Amino acid sequence: MDYGTWPRVFVVDVEGNGAQPPDLVEVAAIPVVNGSPVPSSARSSLIRPPHPITPFAMRVHHITNQDVATAPTWQQVGAQVHADLEGAWIAAHNAHVDYGVLLRHIPQWRPAGVLDTLRLARATYPAASGYSLDALIELTGIDLAAVPGQRHRAGFDAHATALLLLDLAAHYDTWDALIAAAVPPGVPGAPLPATPSSEEQTLW
């Protein structure tokens, strides 16, 4: 894989308040450049949601209502998130969740494409016993010791997913081969179906 051929890619992760549909309480994005995540250019922000964080959500990500009491609202940070991600490819684990939440918050946003490391892992490791982020980190032997933060926080999970993306990408020769395996149908960047040749279109 020639990482120099990659377009602009951000690995993203979001945490919600447990409402349906969820309000954001944390968002993180880390760029991948020349085959490496770039923590110095990562963005991560707590967000004060319009509704309280539910006890269930707090048990997952350990972000409390007190933690976000003085955090900026989405109205204060959303424009910057949009500017960072506009026109870029995004990647996430089980990406339709993160993409869907972000798109609901930024309806006018148009990423270049969406990579799903869950879909990619299933194609790359079809015999794996599990496809959660934790299971795949264990399977691949990725070392997270130097990743700051903790599991289920947006910054940590985005960084861990970036490392997983790169491990998976090493199994593919080209960017086009990678996106063919990693982009779910119906999202930006999905390869177009092959156009039948004129001979195939002929009715006999």
Phi and psi in degrees as GROMACS dihedral restraints (atoms count N, CA, C in turn):
[ dihedral_restraints ]
;  ai    aj    ak    al  type     phi  dphi    fc
    3     4     5     6     1   -93.4    20    10
    4     5     6     7     1   100.5    20    10
    6     7     8     9     1   -68.2    20    10
    7     8     9    10     1   -16.6    20    10
    9    10    11    12     1   -67.9    20    10
   10    11    12    13     1   -15.8    20    10
   12    13    14    15     1   -86.4    20    10
   13    14    15    16     1    -7.2    20    10
   15    16    17    18     1   -70.0    20    10
   16    17    18    19     1   142.6    20    10
   18    19    20    21     1   -73.8    20    10
   19    20    21    22     1  -173.0    20    10
   21    22    23    24     1   -70.8    20    10
   22    23    24    25     1   123.6    20    10
   24    25    26    27     1  -127.3    20    10
   25    26    27    28     1   131.3    20    10
   27    28    29    30     1  -118.8    20    10
   28    29    30    31     1   132.5    20    10
   30    31    32    33     1   -91.9    20    10
   31    32    33    34     1   128.2    20    10
   33    34    35    36     1  -120.0    20    10
   34    35    36    37     1   156.1    20    10
   36    37    38    39     1  -150.1    20    10
   37    38    39    40     1   143.3    20    10
   39    40    41    42     1  -128.3    20    10
   40    41    42    43     1   151.4    20    10
   42    43    44    45     1  -123.9    20    10
   43    44    45    46     1   141.2    20    10
   45    46    47    48     1  -115.6    20    10
   46    47    48    49     1   175.8    20    10
   48    49    50    51     1   -91.8    20    10
   49    50    51    52     1     1.8    20    10
   51    52    53    54     1    90.3    20    10
   52    53    54    55     1    -5.4    20    10
   54    55    56    57     1   -74.5    20    10
   55    56    57    58     1   165.0    20    10
   57    58    59    60     1  -125.0    20    10
   58    59    60    61     1   110.1    20    10
   60    61    62    63     1   -74.5    20    10
   61    62    63    64     1   157.4    20    10
   63    64    65    66     1   -76.8    20    10
   64    65    66    67     1   147.3    20    10
   66    67    68    69     1   -95.4    20    10
   67    68    69    70     1   144.7    20    10
   69    70    71    72     1   -72.3    20    10
   70    71    72    73     1   138.5    20    10
   72    73    74    75     1  -119.1    20    10
   73    74    75    76     1   -14.3    20    10
   75    76    77    78     1  -159.2    20    10
   76    77    78    79     1   141.3    20    10
   78    79    80    81     1  -139.8    20    10
   79    80    81    82     1   139.9    20    10
   81    82    83    84     1  -139.8    20    10
   82    83    84    85     1   147.5    20    10
   84    85    86    87     1  -143.6    20    10
   85    86    87    88     1   128.8    20    10
   87    88    89    90     1  -124.0    20    10
   88    89    90    91     1   127.4    20    10
   90    91    92    93     1   -76.7    20    10
   91    92    93    94     1   150.5    20    10
   93    94    95    96     1  -113.7    20    10
   94    95    96    97     1   120.3    20    10
   96    97    98    99     1  -130.6    20    10
   97    98    99   100     1   126.3    20    10
   99   100   101   102     1    51.5    20    10
  100   101   102   103     1    41.2    20    10
  102   103   104   105     1    81.6    20    10
  103   104   105   106     1    16.6    20    10
  105   106   107   108     1  -142.9    20    10
  106   107   108   109     1   142.7    20    10
  108   109   110   111     1   -69.2    20    10
  109   110   111   112     1   149.9    20    10
  111   112   113   114     1  -118.3    20    10
  112   113   114   115     1    86.8    20    10
  114   115   116   117     1   -59.0    20    10
  115   116   117   118     1   -31.3    20    10
  117   118   119   120     1   -66.2    20    10
  118   119   120   121     1   -20.2    20    10
  120   121   122   123     1  -105.5    20    10
  121   122   123   124     1     6.8    20    10
  123   124   125   126     1   -71.3    20    10
  124   125   126   127     1   151.2    20    10
  126   127   128   129     1  -121.7    20    10
  127   128   129   130     1   134.8    20    10
  129   130   131   132     1  -147.0    20    10
  130   131   132   133     1   135.4    20    10
  132   133   134   135     1  -146.6    20    10
  133   134   135   136     1   133.6    20    10
  135   136   137   138     1   -73.8    20    10
  136   137   138   139     1   150.7    20    10
  138   139   140   141     1  -134.9    20    10
  139   140   141   142     1   134.3    20    10
  141   142   143   144     1   -82.7    20    10
  142   143   144   145     1   113.0    20    10
  144   145   146   147     1   -80.0    20    10
  145   146   147   148     1   160.4    20    10
  147   148   149   150     1   -72.0    20    10
  148   149   150   151     1   -17.4    20    10
  150   151   152   153     1  -127.9    20    10
  151   152   153   154     1   150.6    20    10
  153   154   155   156     1   -61.7    20    10
  154   155   156   157     1   155.4    20    10
  156   157   158   159     1   -73.9    20    10
  157   158   159   160     1   133.2    20    10
  159   160   161   162     1   -76.1    20    10
  160   161   162   163     1   155.5    20    10
  162   163   164   165     1   -56.8    20    10
  163   164   165   166     1   -38.6    20    10
  165   166   167   168     1   -61.8    20    10
  166   167   168   169     1   -46.9    20    10
  168   169   170   171     1   -62.6    20    10
  169   170   171   172     1   -38.9    20    10
  171   172   173   174     1   -62.1    20    10
  172   173   174   175     1   -36.3    20    10
  174   175   176   177     1   -66.7    20    10
  175   176   177   178     1   -27.4    20    10
  177   178   179   180     1   -79.4    20    10
  178   179   180   181     1   -55.1    20    10
  180   181   182   183     1  -105.6    20    10
  181   182   183   184     1    -6.6    20    10
  183   184   185   186     1    62.5    20    10
  184   185   186   187     1    24.3    20    10
  186   187   188   189     1   -94.2    20    10
  187   188   189   190     1   123.2    20    10
  189   190   191   192     1  -100.8    20    10
  190   191   192   193     1   165.7    20    10
  192   193   194   195     1   -62.7    20    10
  193   194   195   196     1   -30.0    20    10
  195   196   197   198     1   -67.6    20    10
  196   197   198   199     1   -37.7    20    10
  198   199   200   201     1   -60.0    20    10
  199   200   201   202     1   -34.1    20    10
  201   202   203   204     1  -102.4    20    10
  202   203   204   205     1     6.4    20    10
  204   205   206   207     1   -59.4    20    10
  205   206   207   208     1   -34.2    20    10
  207   208   209   210     1  -111.8    20    10
  208   209   210   211     1    10.8    20    10
  210   211   212   213     1   -73.3    20    10
  211   212   213   214     1   157.5    20    10
  213   214   215   216     1   -67.2    20    10
  214   215   216   217     1   155.9    20    10
  216   217   218   219     1   -82.8    20    10
  217   218   219   220     1   168.4    20    10
  219   220   221   222     1   -60.3    20    10
  220   221   222   223     1   -35.8    20    10
  222   223   224   225     1   -60.1    20    10
  223   224   225   226     1   -25.8    20    10
  225   226   227   228     1   -87.4    20    10
  226   227   228   229     1   -26.5    20    10
  228   229   230   231     1  -113.2    20    10
  229   230   231   232     1   -15.2    20    10
  231   232   233   234     1   -60.2    20    10
  232   233   234   235     1   -39.2    20    10
  234   235   236   237     1   -63.0    20    10
  235   236   237   238     1   -37.9    20    10
  237   238   239   240     1   -69.8    20    10
  238   239   240   241     1   -41.1    20    10
  240   241   242   243     1   -60.2    20    10
  241   242   243   244     1   -44.5    20    10
  243   244   245   246     1   -59.8    20    10
  244   245   246   247     1   -45.8    20    10
  246   247   248   249     1   -62.2    20    10
  247   248   249   250     1   -39.4    20    10
  249   250   251   252     1   -64.8    20    10
  250   251   252   253     1   -41.1    20    10
  252   253   254   255     1   -95.9    20    10
  253   254   255   256     1   -14.3    20    10
  255   256   257   258     1   -60.1    20    10
  256   257   258   259     1   128.1    20    10
  258   259   260   261     1    78.4    20    10
  259   260   261   262     1    -2.3    20    10
  261   262   263   264     1   -96.6    20    10
  262   263   264   265     1   160.4    20    10
  264   265   266   267     1   -79.0    20    10
  265   266   267   268     1   142.6    20    10
  267   268   269   270     1  -116.6    20    10
  268   269   270   271     1   154.1    20    10
  270   271   272   273     1  -133.1    20    10
  271   272   273   274     1   145.7    20    10
  273   274   275   276     1  -160.5    20    10
  274   275   276   277     1   162.0    20    10
  276   277   278   279     1   -90.1    20    10
  277   278   279   280     1   124.1    20    10
  279   280   281   282     1    60.2    20    10
  280   281   282   283     1    57.6    20    10
  282   283   284   285     1   -63.1    20    10
  283   284   285   286     1   -23.9    20    10
  285   286   287   288     1   -62.6    20    10
  286   287   288   289     1   -25.6    20    10
  288   289   290   291     1   -70.1    20    10
  289   290   291   292     1   -55.1    20    10
  291   292   293   294     1   -63.6    20    10
  292   293   294   295     1   -43.6    20    10
  294   295   296   297     1   -61.7    20    10
  295   296   297   298     1   -43.9    20    10
  297   298   299   300     1   -64.1    20    10
  298   299   300   301     1   -42.6    20    10
  300   301   302   303     1   -65.5    20    10
  301   302   303   304     1   -45.1    20    10
  303   304   305   306     1   -64.6    20    10
  304   305   306   307     1   -40.5    20    10
  306   307   308   309     1   -65.7    20    10
  307   308   309   310     1   -34.6    20    10
  309   310   311   312     1   -66.7    20    10
  310   311   312   313     1   -33.9    20    10
  312   313   314   315     1   -82.3    20    10
  313   314   315   316     1   -25.5    20    10
  315   316   317   318     1  -128.6    20    10
  316   317   318   319     1    74.7    20    10
  318   319   320   321     1   -59.0    20    10
  319   320   321   322     1   -26.8    20    10
  321   322   323   324     1   -88.7    20    10
  322   323   324   325     1     0.2    20    10
  324   325   326   327     1   -73.4    20    10
  325   326   327   328     1   137.9    20    10
  327   328   329   330     1  -133.3    20    10
  328   329   330   331     1    93.3    20    10
  330   331   332   333     1   -69.0    20    10
  331   332   333   334     1   157.7    20    10
  333   334   335   336     1   -68.4    20    10
  334   335   336   337     1   -31.9    20    10
  336   337   338   339     1  -175.8    20    10
  337   338   339   340     1   169.5    20    10
  339   340   341   342     1  -130.7    20    10
  340   341   342   343     1   117.2    20    10
  342   343   344   345     1   -99.0    20    10
  343   344   345   346     1   133.5    20    10
  345   346   347   348     1  -113.6    20    10
  346   347   348   349     1   111.0    20    10
  348   349   350   351     1   -68.4    20    10
  349   350   351   352     1   -23.4    20    10
  351   352   353   354     1   -67.1    20    10
  352   353   354   355     1   -49.3    20    10
  354   355   356   357     1   -60.9    20    10
  355   356   357   358     1   -43.0    20    10
  357   358   359   360     1   -64.3    20    10
  358   359   360   361     1   -40.5    20    10
  360   361   362   363     1   -64.5    20    10
  361   362   363   364     1   -38.6    20    10
  363   364   365   366     1   -63.6    20    10
  364   365   366   367     1   -35.6    20    10
  366   367   368   369     1   -75.1    20    10
  367   368   369   370     1   -32.8    20    10
  369   370   371   372     1   -83.9    20    10
  370   371   372   373     1   -39.9    20    10
  372   373   374   375     1  -123.0    20    10
  373   374   375   376     1    71.0    20    10
  375   376   377   378     1   -64.7    20    10
  376   377   378   379     1   -17.8    20    10
  378   379   380   381     1   -99.3    20    10
  379   380   381   382     1     8.3    20    10
  381   382   383   384     1   -62.9    20    10
  382   383   384   385     1   148.2    20    10
  384   385   386   387     1   -80.7    20    10
  385   386   387   388     1   -15.9    20    10
  387   388   389   390     1  -162.8    20    10
  388   389   390   391     1   157.4    20    10
  390   391   392   393     1  -126.1    20    10
  391   392   393   394     1    17.6    20    10
  393   394   395   396     1   -67.1    20    10
  394   395   396   397     1   161.7    20    10
  396   397   398   399     1   -59.1    20    10
  397   398   399   400     1   -42.6    20    10
  399   400   401   402     1   -62.9    20    10
  400   401   402   403     1   -44.3    20    10
  402   403   404   405     1   -63.1    20    10
  403   404   405   406     1   -38.7    20    10
  405   406   407   408     1   -74.3    20    10
  406   407   408   409     1   -34.3    20    10
  408   409   410   411     1   -62.9    20    10
  409   410   411   412     1   -42.1    20    10
  411   412   413   414     1   -66.1    20    10
  412   413   414   415     1   -43.9    20    10
  414   415   416   417     1   -60.0    20    10
  415   416   417   418     1   -43.7    20    10
  417   418   419   420     1   -84.7    20    10
  418   419   420   421     1   -14.4    20    10
  420   421   422   423     1    73.1    20    10
  421   422   423   424     1    22.1    20    10
  423   424   425   426     1   -65.8    20    10
  424   425   426   427     1   132.6    20    10
  426   427   428   429     1   -90.5    20    10
  427   428   429   430     1   117.6    20    10
  429   430   431   432     1  -103.5    20    10
  430   431   432   433     1    11.7    20    10
  432   433   434   435     1   -60.1    20    10
  433   434   435   436     1   -33.2    20    10
  435   436   437   438     1   -91.2    20    10
  436   437   438   439     1    -0.3    20    10
  438   439   440   441     1   -81.1    20    10
  439   440   441   442     1   121.6    20    10
  441   442   443   444     1   -72.7    20    10
  442   443   444   445     1   152.1    20    10
  444   445   446   447     1    97.0    20    10
  445   446   447   448     1  -156.9    20    10
  447   448   449   450     1  -142.9    20    10
  448   449   450   451     1   157.9    20    10
  450   451   452   453     1   -57.6    20    10
  451   452   453   454     1   143.3    20    10
  453   454   455   456     1    74.9    20    10
  454   455   456   457     1     8.8    20    10
  456   457   458   459     1  -102.0    20    10
  457   458   459   460     1   145.2    20    10
  459   460   461   462     1   -59.1    20    10
  460   461   462   463     1   -43.6    20    10
  462   463   464   465     1   -63.9    20    10
  463   464   465   466     1   -43.8    20    10
  465   466   467   468     1   -65.4    20    10
  466   467   468   469     1   -48.0    20    10
  468   469   470   471     1   -66.1    20    10
  469   470   471   472     1   -36.7    20    10
  471   472   473   474     1   -64.1    20    10
  472   473   474   475     1   -42.5    20    10
  474   475   476   477     1   -65.5    20    10
  475   476   477   478     1   -44.8    20    10
  477   478   479   480     1   -62.4    20    10
  478   479   480   481     1   -40.4    20    10
  480   481   482   483     1   -67.3    20    10
  481   482   483   484     1   -34.8    20    10
  483   484   485   486     1   -62.1    20    10
  484   485   486   487     1   -42.6    20    10
  486   487   488   489     1   -65.5    20    10
  487   488   489   490     1   -38.4    20    10
  489   490   491   492     1   -65.1    20    10
  490   491   492   493     1   -43.7    20    10
  492   493   494   495     1   -55.4    20    10
  493   494   495   496     1   -44.8    20    10
  495   496   497   498     1   -68.4    20    10
  496   497   498   499     1   -37.2    20    10
  498   499   500   501     1   -61.3    20    10
  499   500   501   502     1   -45.3    20    10
  501   502   503   504     1   -67.9    20    10
  502   503   504   505     1   -39.6    20    10
  504   505   506   507     1   -63.3    20    10
  505   506   507   508     1   -27.5    20    10
  507   508   509   510     1   -63.6    20    10
  508   509   510   511     1   -14.7    20    10
  510   511   512   513     1   -86.7    20    10
  511   512   513   514     1    -1.3    20    10
  513   514   515   516     1  -121.6    20    10
  514   515   516   517     1   142.6    20    10
  516   517   518   519     1   -79.0    20    10
  517   518   519   520     1   -31.7    20    10
  519   520   521   522     1  -137.9    20    10
  520   521   522   523     1   163.3    20    10
  522   523   524   525     1   -60.1    20    10
  523   524   525   526     1   -40.9    20    10
  525   526   527   528     1   -63.6    20    10
  526   527   528   529     1   -38.8    20    10
  528   529   530   531     1   -66.0    20    10
  529   530   531   532     1   -37.3    20    10
  531   532   533   534     1   -64.1    20    10
  532   533   534   535     1   -49.0    20    10
  534   535   536   537     1   -69.6    20    10
  535   536   537   538     1   -28.2    20    10
  537   538   539   540     1   -61.4    20    10
  538   539   540   541     1   -31.5    20    10
  540   541   542   543     1   -92.4    20    10
  541   542   543   544     1   -23.0    20    10
  543   544   545   546     1  -106.2    20    10
  544   545   546   547     1   -17.1    20    10
  546   547   548   549     1   -96.6    20    10
  547   548   549   550     1   119.0    20    10
  549   550   551   552     1   -67.4    20    10
  550   551   552   553     1   153.7    20    10
  552   553   554   555     1   -65.1    20    10
  553   554   555   556     1   147.6    20    10
  555   556   557   558     1    84.6    20    10
  556   557   558   559     1     5.9    20    10
  558   559   560   561     1  -119.0    20    10
  559   560   561   562     1   163.0    20    10
  561   562   563   564     1   -55.6    20    10
  562   563   564   565     1   141.3    20    10
  564   565   566   567     1    91.2    20    10
  565   566   567   568     1    -7.7    20    10
  567   568   569   570     1   -64.0    20    10
  568   569   570   571     1   131.9    20    10
  570   571   572   573     1   -58.8    20    10
  571   572   573   574     1   139.5    20    10
  573   574   575   576     1   -73.3    20    10
  574   575   576   577     1   144.9    20    10
  576   577   578   579     1   -63.2    20    10
  577   578   579   580     1   147.9    20    10
  579   580   581   582     1   -60.6    20    10
  580   581   582   583     1   139.0    20    10
  582   583   584   585     1   -84.1    20    10
  583   584   585   586     1   126.2    20    10
  585   586   587   588     1   -60.3    20    10
  586   587   588   589     1   142.8    20    10
  588   589   590   591     1   -68.2    20    10
  589   590   591   592     1   166.7    20    10
  591   592   593   594     1   -62.4    20    10
  592   593   594   595     1   -32.3    20    10
  594   595   596   597     1   -67.8    20    10
  595   596   597   598     1   -39.9    20    10
  597   598   599   600     1   -68.1    20    10
  598   599   600   601     1   -28.0    20    10
  600   601   602   603     1   -79.8    20    10
  601   602   603   604     1   -15.5    20    10
  603   604   605   606     1   -69.6    20    10
  604   605   606   607     1   133.7    20    10
  606   607   608   609     1   -94.5    20    10
  607   608   609   610     1   126.0    20    10
